[in-house]
Amino acid sequence: MTERRGHLRIEFATAAGHHPLHVARAVRTAVTATLTSDATVAVLITAMNVTA
């Protein structure tokens, strides 16, 4: 996670079987709910662990 001038950027991986967009939205919503400032939140999924 990085923070710069009222902006948070969160990077993480998600597991197989999880829809990346749903995960990103859920993370952004949860983080935004805990903030005490008006910071913006960006979520970046850097990897998806896919098993065959």
C-alpha distance matrix in Angstrom:
0.0 3.8 6.8 10.2 13.5 12.9 10.4 6.9 5.5 4.4 6.2 8.8 12.6 15.3 18.7 22.1 23.8 20.9 21.0 17.8 18.4 19.1 16.0 13.7 15.9 15.9 12.2 12.1 15.3 14.3 11.2 13.5 16.3 14.7 13.9 16.7 16.3 16.8 13.3 12.8 10.2 9.8 9.3 10.0 11.8 12.2 15.1 17.8 19.8 23.3 26.4 29.9
3.8 0.0 3.8 6.7 10.2 10.4 8.2 5.7 5.2 6.6 8.7 11.9 15.7 18.5 22.1 25.2 27.0 24.0 23.7 20.2 20.4 21.5 18.8 16.0 17.8 18.4 14.8 13.8 17.0 16.4 13.0 14.4 17.5 15.9 14.2 16.5 15.3 15.6 12.0 11.8 10.1 9.9 10.7 11.5 14.0 14.2 17.6 20.5 22.8 26.3 29.4 32.9
6.8 3.8 0.0 3.8 6.8 6.9 5.6 4.5 6.4 8.9 11.8 15.0 18.8 21.3 24.9 28.1 29.5 26.3 25.7 22.3 21.9 22.8 20.4 17.4 18.5 19.1 15.8 14.1 16.7 16.4 12.7 13.2 16.3 14.7 12.2 13.9 12.2 12.6 9.1 9.7 9.3 10.3 12.1 13.7 16.7 17.4 20.8 23.6 26.1 29.4 32.7 36.1
10.2 6.7 3.8 0.0 3.8 5.7 5.2 6.6 8.5 11.7 14.4 17.9 21.6 24.2 27.9 30.8 32.2 29.0 28.0 24.5 23.8 25.0 23.0 19.7 20.6 21.7 18.5 16.3 18.9 19.1 15.5 15.2 18.4 17.2 14.2 15.2 12.8 12.6 9.3 10.0 10.7 11.6 14.1 15.6 18.9 19.5 23.1 26.0 28.7 32.0 35.3 38.6
13.5 10.2 6.8 3.8 0.0 3.8 5.6 8.5 11.2 14.6 17.6 21.1 24.8 27.0 30.7 33.6 34.7 31.3 30.1 26.7 25.5 26.6 25.0 21.6 21.8 23.0 20.2 17.5 19.5 20.1 16.5 15.4 18.4 17.4 13.9 14.2 11.1 10.6 8.1 9.6 11.5 13.2 16.3 18.2 21.7 22.6 26.3 29.0 31.9 35.0 38.4 41.7
12.9 10.4 6.9 5.7 3.8 0.0 3.8 6.8 10.2 13.3 16.7 20.0 23.6 25.5 29.1 32.0 32.7 29.1 27.9 24.8 23.3 24.0 22.5 19.2 19.0 20.0 17.5 14.6 16.2 16.8 13.4 11.9 14.8 14.1 10.5 11.0 7.8 7.0 4.3 6.4 8.8 11.3 14.5 17.1 20.5 22.0 25.5 27.9 30.8 33.8 37.2 40.4
10.4 8.2 5.6 5.2 5.6 3.8 0.0 3.8 6.7 10.0 13.3 16.7 20.2 22.1 25.8 28.6 29.4 25.9 24.6 21.3 20.0 21.0 19.4 16.0 16.2 17.5 14.9 12.0 14.3 15.2 11.8 10.8 14.3 13.9 11.0 12.6 10.0 8.8 5.1 4.8 5.9 7.7 11.0 13.3 16.9 18.4 21.9 24.3 27.3 30.2 33.7 36.9
6.9 5.7 4.5 6.6 8.5 6.8 3.8 0.0 3.8 6.5 10.0 13.2 16.8 18.7 22.4 25.3 26.3 22.9 22.0 18.7 17.9 18.7 16.6 13.5 14.2 15.1 12.0 9.8 12.5 12.8 9.3 9.5 13.0 12.3 10.2 12.6 11.0 10.6 6.8 6.1 4.8 6.1 8.4 10.8 14.1 15.6 18.9 21.3 24.0 27.1 30.5 33.8
5.5 5.2 6.4 8.5 11.2 10.2 6.7 3.8 0.0 3.8 6.6 10.1 13.7 15.9 19.7 22.5 23.7 20.5 19.6 16.1 15.7 17.0 14.8 11.5 13.2 14.4 11.2 9.7 13.1 13.6 10.6 11.5 15.1 14.6 13.2 16.1 14.7 14.0 10.3 8.6 6.0 4.8 5.9 7.4 10.7 11.9 15.4 17.9 20.8 23.8 27.3 30.5
4.4 6.6 8.9 11.7 14.6 13.3 10.0 6.5 3.8 0.0 3.8 6.7 10.4 12.5 16.2 19.2 20.6 17.5 17.1 13.7 14.0 15.0 12.2 9.5 11.8 12.3 8.8 8.6 12.2 11.9 9.5 11.6 14.6 14.1 13.6 17.0 16.4 16.1 12.7 11.0 7.6 6.3 4.9 6.1 8.3 9.8 12.8 15.1 17.6 20.8 24.1 27.5
6.2 8.7 11.8 14.4 17.6 16.7 13.3 10.0 6.6 3.8 0.0 3.8 7.3 10.1 13.8 16.7 18.6 15.9 15.7 12.3 13.4 14.8 11.8 9.7 12.8 13.5 10.4 11.0 14.6 14.4 12.6 14.9 17.9 17.4 17.3 20.7 20.2 19.8 16.4 14.4 11.0 8.6 6.0 4.8 5.7 6.2 9.2 11.9 14.4 17.7 21.0 24.3
8.8 11.9 15.0 17.9 21.1 20.0 16.7 13.2 10.1 6.7 3.8 0.0 3.8 6.8 10.2 13.4 15.5 13.1 13.7 10.7 12.8 13.7 10.3 9.4 12.9 12.9 10.1 12.0 15.2 14.6 13.5 16.4 18.8 18.4 19.0 22.6 22.6 22.5 19.2 17.3 13.6 11.5 8.1 6.7 5.2 5.6 7.1 9.1 11.1 14.6 17.7 21.2
12.6 15.7 18.8 21.6 24.8 23.6 20.2 16.8 13.7 10.4 7.3 3.8 0.0 3.8 6.8 9.8 12.4 10.6 11.7 9.2 12.2 13.1 9.9 10.1 13.8 13.8 11.8 14.1 17.1 16.6 16.2 19.1 21.2 21.1 22.2 25.8 26.0 25.7 22.6 20.5 16.7 14.3 10.6 8.6 5.4 5.5 4.6 5.6 7.3 10.8 13.9 17.4
15.3 18.5 21.3 24.2 27.0 25.5 22.1 18.7 15.9 12.5 10.1 6.8 3.8 0.0 3.8 6.8 8.8 6.9 8.6 7.0 10.4 10.7 7.7 9.2 12.6 12.1 11.1 14.0 16.3 15.9 16.5 19.3 21.0 21.3 22.9 26.6 27.1 26.6 23.9 21.6 17.8 15.6 11.8 10.4 7.0 8.3 6.5 5.1 6.4 9.2 12.1 15.5
18.7 22.1 24.9 27.9 30.7 29.1 25.8 22.4 19.7 16.2 13.8 10.2 6.8 3.8 0.0 3.8 6.3 6.1 9.0 9.0 12.6 12.3 9.9 12.3 15.2 14.4 14.0 17.2 19.0 18.4 19.4 22.4 23.6 24.0 25.9 29.6 30.4 30.1 27.4 25.2 21.4 19.3 15.5 14.1 10.5 11.3 8.6 5.8 5.0 6.9 9.1 12.6
22.1 25.2 28.1 30.8 33.6 32.0 28.6 25.3 22.5 19.2 16.7 13.4 9.8 6.8 3.8 0.0 3.8 5.6 8.3 9.4 13.0 12.9 11.5 14.1 16.8 16.3 16.6 19.5 21.2 21.0 22.3 25.0 26.2 27.0 28.9 32.7 33.3 32.7 30.2 27.6 23.9 21.6 17.8 16.2 12.6 13.3 10.1 6.5 5.3 4.8 6.7 9.6
23.8 27.0 29.5 32.2 34.7 32.7 29.4 26.3 23.7 20.6 18.6 15.5 12.4 8.8 6.3 3.8 0.0 3.8 6.6 9.2 12.1 11.3 10.7 13.9 15.8 15.2 16.4 19.3 20.4 20.4 22.3 24.7 25.6 26.7 28.9 32.6 33.4 32.6 30.5 27.9 24.3 22.2 18.6 17.5 14.2 15.8 13.0 9.5 9.0 8.0 9.3 11.3
20.9 24.0 26.3 29.0 31.3 29.1 25.9 22.9 20.5 17.5 15.9 13.1 10.6 6.9 6.1 5.6 3.8 0.0 3.8 6.1 8.8 7.7 7.0 10.2 12.1 11.5 12.7 15.5 16.6 16.8 18.7 21.0 21.9 23.3 25.3 29.0 29.7 28.9 26.8 24.2 20.6 18.7 15.2 14.6 11.6 13.9 11.9 8.9 9.7 10.0 12.1 14.5
21.0 23.7 25.7 28.0 30.1 27.9 24.6 22.0 19.6 17.1 15.7 13.7 11.7 8.6 9.0 8.3 6.6 3.8 0.0 3.8 5.6 5.4 6.3 8.8 10.2 10.8 12.4 14.4 15.6 16.7 18.5 20.1 21.5 23.2 24.9 28.6 28.9 27.6 25.5 22.6 19.3 17.1 13.9 13.4 10.9 13.6 12.2 9.7 11.6 11.6 14.3 16.3
17.8 20.2 22.3 24.5 26.7 24.8 21.3 18.7 16.1 13.7 12.3 10.7 9.2 7.0 9.0 9.4 9.2 6.1 3.8 0.0 3.8 5.5 5.1 6.1 8.6 9.9 10.5 12.2 14.1 15.4 16.4 18.1 20.0 21.5 22.8 26.5 26.4 25.1 22.7 19.6 16.2 13.7 10.4 9.6 7.3 10.2 9.6 8.1 11.0 11.9 15.2 17.6
18.4 20.4 21.9 23.8 25.5 23.3 20.0 17.9 15.7 14.0 13.4 12.8 12.2 10.4 12.6 13.0 12.1 8.8 5.6 3.8 0.0 3.8 5.4 5.1 6.1 8.5 10.0 10.6 12.2 14.2 15.5 16.3 18.3 20.4 21.4 24.9 24.7 22.9 20.9 17.6 14.6 12.3 9.8 9.9 9.0 12.5 12.7 11.7 14.8 15.6 18.9 21.0
19.1 21.5 22.8 25.0 26.6 24.0 21.0 18.7 17.0 15.0 14.8 13.7 13.1 10.7 12.3 12.9 11.3 7.7 5.4 5.5 3.8 0.0 3.8 5.5 5.2 6.1 8.6 10.0 10.6 12.2 14.3 15.3 16.6 18.8 20.4 24.0 24.2 22.8 21.1 18.3 15.2 13.8 11.3 12.2 11.2 14.7 14.7 13.2 15.6 16.5 19.3 21.6
16.0 18.8 20.4 23.0 25.0 22.5 19.4 16.6 14.8 12.2 11.8 10.3 9.9 7.7 9.9 11.5 10.7 7.0 6.3 5.1 5.4 3.8 0.0 3.8 5.5 5.1 6.2 8.6 9.9 10.6 12.2 14.1 15.5 17.0 18.7 22.4 22.9 21.9 19.9 17.4 13.9 12.5 9.4 10.2 8.8 12.3 12.3 11.2 13.5 15.1 18.0 20.8
13.7 16.0 17.4 19.7 21.6 19.2 16.0 13.5 11.5 9.5 9.7 9.4 10.1 9.2 12.3 14.1 13.9 10.2 8.8 6.1 5.1 5.5 3.8 0.0 3.8 5.5 5.2 6.1 8.6 10.0 10.6 12.1 14.2 15.8 16.8 20.4 20.4 19.1 16.8 14.0 10.6 8.8 5.8 7.3 7.2 11.0 12.1 12.1 15.0 17.0 20.2 23.1
15.9 17.8 18.5 20.6 21.8 19.0 16.2 14.2 13.2 11.8 12.8 12.9 13.8 12.6 15.2 16.8 15.8 12.1 10.2 8.6 6.1 5.2 5.5 3.8 0.0 3.8 5.5 5.1 6.0 8.5 10.0 10.4 12.2 14.5 15.6 19.1 19.1 17.6 16.0 13.2 10.3 9.5 7.9 10.3 10.9 14.7 15.9 15.6 18.4 20.1 23.2 25.8
15.9 18.4 19.1 21.7 23.0 20.0 17.5 15.1 14.4 12.3 13.5 12.9 13.8 12.1 14.4 16.3 15.2 11.5 10.8 9.9 8.5 6.1 5.1 5.5 3.8 0.0 3.8 5.5 5.2 6.1 8.6 9.9 10.7 12.8 14.7 18.3 19.0 18.1 16.8 14.7 11.7 11.7 9.8 12.2 12.3 15.9 16.7 16.1 18.3 20.1 22.9 25.7
12.2 14.8 15.8 18.5 20.2 17.5 14.9 12.0 11.2 8.8 10.4 10.1 11.8 11.1 14.0 16.6 16.4 12.7 12.4 10.5 10.0 8.6 6.2 5.2 5.5 3.8 0.0 3.8 5.5 5.2 6.1 8.4 9.9 11.0 12.6 16.4 17.0 16.6 14.7 12.8 9.4 9.5 7.4 10.1 10.5 13.8 15.1 15.3 17.5 20.0 22.9 26.0
12.1 13.8 14.1 16.3 17.5 14.6 12.0 9.8 9.7 8.6 11.0 12.0 14.1 14.0 17.2 19.5 19.3 15.5 14.4 12.2 10.6 10.0 8.6 6.1 5.1 5.5 3.8 0.0 3.8 5.5 5.3 6.0 8.5 10.2 10.8 14.4 14.4 13.4 11.5 9.3 6.2 6.9 6.3 9.9 11.6 14.9 16.9 17.5 20.2 22.6 25.8 28.8
15.3 17.0 16.7 18.9 19.5 16.2 14.3 12.5 13.1 12.2 14.6 15.2 17.1 16.3 19.0 21.2 20.4 16.6 15.6 14.1 12.2 10.6 9.9 8.6 6.0 5.2 5.5 3.8 0.0 3.8 5.6 5.2 6.2 8.9 10.3 13.6 14.2 13.3 12.5 10.8 8.8 10.3 10.1 13.6 14.9 18.4 20.1 20.2 22.6 24.8 27.7 30.7
14.3 16.4 16.4 19.1 20.1 16.8 15.2 12.8 13.6 11.9 14.4 14.6 16.6 15.9 18.4 21.0 20.4 16.8 16.7 15.4 14.2 12.2 10.6 10.0 8.5 6.1 5.2 5.5 3.8 0.0 3.8 5.5 5.3 6.7 9.2 12.7 14.1 14.2 13.3 12.5 10.2 12.0 11.3 14.6 15.6 18.8 20.2 20.4 22.3 24.7 27.4 30.6
11.2 13.0 12.7 15.5 16.5 13.4 11.8 9.3 10.6 9.5 12.6 13.5 16.2 16.5 19.4 22.3 22.3 18.7 18.5 16.4 15.5 14.3 12.2 10.6 10.0 8.6 6.1 5.3 5.6 3.8 0.0 3.8 5.4 5.3 6.6 10.4 11.4 11.7 10.2 9.8 7.6 9.9 9.9 13.3 14.9 17.7 19.8 20.6 22.8 25.6 28.4 31.8
13.5 14.4 13.2 15.2 15.4 11.9 10.8 9.5 11.5 11.6 14.9 16.4 19.1 19.3 22.4 25.0 24.7 21.0 20.1 18.1 16.3 15.3 14.1 12.1 10.4 9.9 8.4 6.0 5.2 5.5 3.8 0.0 3.8 5.5 5.4 8.7 9.1 8.7 8.0 7.7 6.7 9.9 11.0 14.8 17.0 20.0 22.3 23.1 25.6 28.2 31.2 34.4
16.3 17.5 16.3 18.4 18.4 14.8 14.3 13.0 15.1 14.6 17.9 18.8 21.2 21.0 23.6 26.2 25.6 21.9 21.5 20.0 18.3 16.6 15.5 14.2 12.2 10.7 9.9 8.5 6.2 5.3 5.4 3.8 0.0 3.8 5.7 8.4 10.1 10.5 10.8 11.2 10.5 13.6 14.3 18.0 19.7 22.8 24.7 25.2 27.3 29.9 32.6 35.8
14.7 15.9 14.7 17.2 17.4 14.1 13.9 12.3 14.6 14.1 17.4 18.4 21.1 21.3 24.0 27.0 26.7 23.3 23.2 21.5 20.4 18.8 17.0 15.8 14.5 12.8 11.0 10.2 8.9 6.7 5.3 5.5 3.8 0.0 3.8 6.6 9.1 10.8 10.8 12.0 11.2 14.4 15.0 18.5 20.2 22.9 24.9 25.7 27.6 30.4 33.1 36.5
13.9 14.2 12.2 14.2 13.9 10.5 11.0 10.2 13.2 13.6 17.3 19.0 22.2 22.9 25.9 28.9 28.9 25.3 24.9 22.8 21.4 20.4 18.7 16.8 15.6 14.7 12.6 10.8 10.3 9.2 6.6 5.4 5.7 3.8 0.0 3.8 5.5 7.4 7.4 9.5 9.7 13.3 14.8 18.3 20.6 23.1 25.6 26.9 29.0 32.0 34.9 38.3
16.7 16.5 13.9 15.2 14.2 11.0 12.6 12.6 16.1 17.0 20.7 22.6 25.8 26.6 29.6 32.7 32.6 29.0 28.6 26.5 24.9 24.0 22.4 20.4 19.1 18.3 16.4 14.4 13.6 12.7 10.4 8.7 8.4 6.6 3.8 0.0 3.8 7.0 8.4 11.4 12.6 16.3 18.2 21.7 24.2 26.6 29.2 30.6 32.8 35.7 38.6 42.0
16.3 15.3 12.2 12.8 11.1 7.8 10.0 11.0 14.7 16.4 20.2 22.6 26.0 27.1 30.4 33.3 33.4 29.7 28.9 26.4 24.7 24.2 22.9 20.4 19.1 19.0 17.0 14.4 14.2 14.1 11.4 9.1 10.1 9.1 5.5 3.8 0.0 3.8 5.5 8.9 11.1 14.8 17.4 20.8 23.7 26.0 28.9 30.6 33.1 36.0 39.2 42.5
16.8 15.6 12.6 12.6 10.6 7.0 8.8 10.6 14.0 16.1 19.8 22.5 25.7 26.6 30.1 32.7 32.6 28.9 27.6 25.1 22.9 22.8 21.9 19.1 17.6 18.1 16.6 13.4 13.3 14.2 11.7 8.7 10.5 10.8 7.4 7.0 3.8 0.0 3.8 6.5 9.5 13.1 16.1 19.6 22.7 25.1 28.2 29.8 32.6 35.4 38.7 41.8
13.3 12.0 9.1 9.3 8.1 4.3 5.1 6.8 10.3 12.7 16.4 19.2 22.6 23.9 27.4 30.2 30.5 26.8 25.5 22.7 20.9 21.1 19.9 16.8 16.0 16.8 14.7 11.5 12.5 13.3 10.2 8.0 10.8 10.8 7.4 8.4 5.5 3.8 0.0 3.8 6.5 10.0 13.1 16.3 19.6 21.7 24.9 26.8 29.7 32.5 35.9 39.1
12.8 11.8 9.7 10.0 9.6 6.4 4.8 6.1 8.6 11.0 14.4 17.3 20.5 21.6 25.2 27.6 27.9 24.2 22.6 19.6 17.6 18.3 17.4 14.0 13.2 14.7 12.8 9.3 10.8 12.5 9.8 7.7 11.2 12.0 9.5 11.4 8.9 6.5 3.8 0.0 3.8 6.8 10.2 13.4 16.8 19.2 22.4 24.1 27.2 29.9 33.3 36.4
10.2 10.1 9.3 10.7 11.5 8.8 5.9 4.8 6.0 7.6 11.0 13.6 16.7 17.8 21.4 23.9 24.3 20.6 19.3 16.2 14.6 15.2 13.9 10.6 10.3 11.7 9.4 6.2 8.8 10.2 7.6 6.7 10.5 11.2 9.7 12.6 11.1 9.5 6.5 3.8 0.0 3.8 6.7 10.1 13.3 15.8 18.8 20.5 23.5 26.2 29.6 32.7
9.8 9.9 10.3 11.6 13.2 11.3 7.7 6.1 4.8 6.3 8.6 11.5 14.3 15.6 19.3 21.6 22.2 18.7 17.1 13.7 12.3 13.8 12.5 8.8 9.5 11.7 9.5 6.9 10.3 12.0 9.9 9.9 13.6 14.4 13.3 16.3 14.8 13.1 10.0 6.8 3.8 0.0 3.8 6.6 10.1 12.5 15.7 17.6 20.8 23.4 26.9 29.9
9.3 10.7 12.1 14.1 16.3 14.5 11.0 8.4 5.9 4.9 6.0 8.1 10.6 11.8 15.5 17.8 18.6 15.2 13.9 10.4 9.8 11.3 9.4 5.8 7.9 9.8 7.4 6.3 10.1 11.3 9.9 11.0 14.3 15.0 14.8 18.2 17.4 16.1 13.1 10.2 6.7 3.8 0.0 3.8 6.6 9.5 12.3 13.9 17.1 19.7 23.2 26.2
10.0 11.5 13.7 15.6 18.2 17.1 13.3 10.8 7.4 6.1 4.8 6.7 8.6 10.4 14.1 16.2 17.5 14.6 13.4 9.6 9.9 12.2 10.2 7.3 10.3 12.2 10.1 9.9 13.6 14.6 13.3 14.8 18.0 18.5 18.3 21.7 20.8 19.6 16.3 13.4 10.1 6.6 3.8 0.0 3.8 6.0 9.1 11.3 14.6 17.2 20.9 23.8
11.8 14.0 16.7 18.9 21.7 20.5 16.9 14.1 10.7 8.3 5.7 5.2 5.4 7.0 10.5 12.6 14.2 11.6 10.9 7.3 9.0 11.2 8.8 7.2 10.9 12.3 10.5 11.6 14.9 15.6 14.9 17.0 19.7 20.2 20.6 24.2 23.7 22.7 19.6 16.8 13.3 10.1 6.6 3.8 0.0 3.8 5.7 7.5 10.9 13.5 17.1 20.1
12.2 14.2 17.4 19.5 22.6 22.0 18.4 15.6 11.9 9.8 6.2 5.6 5.5 8.3 11.3 13.3 15.8 13.9 13.6 10.2 12.5 14.7 12.3 11.0 14.7 15.9 13.8 14.9 18.4 18.8 17.7 20.0 22.8 22.9 23.1 26.6 26.0 25.1 21.7 19.2 15.8 12.5 9.5 6.0 3.8 0.0 3.8 7.2 10.1 13.0 16.5 19.5
15.1 17.6 20.8 23.1 26.3 25.5 21.9 18.9 15.4 12.8 9.2 7.1 4.6 6.5 8.6 10.1 13.0 11.9 12.2 9.6 12.7 14.7 12.3 12.1 15.9 16.7 15.1 16.9 20.1 20.2 19.8 22.3 24.7 24.9 25.6 29.2 28.9 28.2 24.9 22.4 18.8 15.7 12.3 9.1 5.7 3.8 0.0 3.8 6.4 9.2 12.7 15.7
17.8 20.5 23.6 26.0 29.0 27.9 24.3 21.3 17.9 15.1 11.9 9.1 5.6 5.1 5.8 6.5 9.5 8.9 9.7 8.1 11.7 13.2 11.2 12.1 15.6 16.1 15.3 17.5 20.2 20.4 20.6 23.1 25.2 25.7 26.9 30.6 30.6 29.8 26.8 24.1 20.5 17.6 13.9 11.3 7.5 7.2 3.8 0.0 3.8 6.0 9.6 12.6
19.8 22.8 26.1 28.7 31.9 30.8 27.3 24.0 20.8 17.6 14.4 11.1 7.3 6.4 5.0 5.3 9.0 9.7 11.6 11.0 14.8 15.6 13.5 15.0 18.4 18.3 17.5 20.2 22.6 22.3 22.8 25.6 27.3 27.6 29.0 32.8 33.1 32.6 29.7 27.2 23.5 20.8 17.1 14.6 10.9 10.1 6.4 3.8 0.0 3.8 6.6 10.1
23.3 26.3 29.4 32.0 35.0 33.8 30.2 27.1 23.8 20.8 17.7 14.6 10.8 9.2 6.9 4.8 8.0 10.0 11.6 11.9 15.6 16.5 15.1 17.0 20.1 20.1 20.0 22.6 24.8 24.7 25.6 28.2 29.9 30.4 32.0 35.7 36.0 35.4 32.5 29.9 26.2 23.4 19.7 17.2 13.5 13.0 9.2 6.0 3.8 0.0 3.8 6.7
26.4 29.4 32.7 35.3 38.4 37.2 33.7 30.5 27.3 24.1 21.0 17.7 13.9 12.1 9.1 6.7 9.3 12.1 14.3 15.2 18.9 19.3 18.0 20.2 23.2 22.9 22.9 25.8 27.7 27.4 28.4 31.2 32.6 33.1 34.9 38.6 39.2 38.7 35.9 33.3 29.6 26.9 23.2 20.9 17.1 16.5 12.7 9.6 6.6 3.8 0.0 3.8
29.9 32.9 36.1 38.6 41.7 40.4 36.9 33.8 30.5 27.5 24.3 21.2 17.4 15.5 12.6 9.6 11.3 14.5 16.3 17.6 21.0 21.6 20.8 23.1 25.8 25.7 26.0 28.8 30.7 30.6 31.8 34.4 35.8 36.5 38.3 42.0 42.5 41.8 39.1 36.4 32.7 29.9 26.2 23.8 20.1 19.5 15.7 12.6 10.1 6.7 3.8 0.0
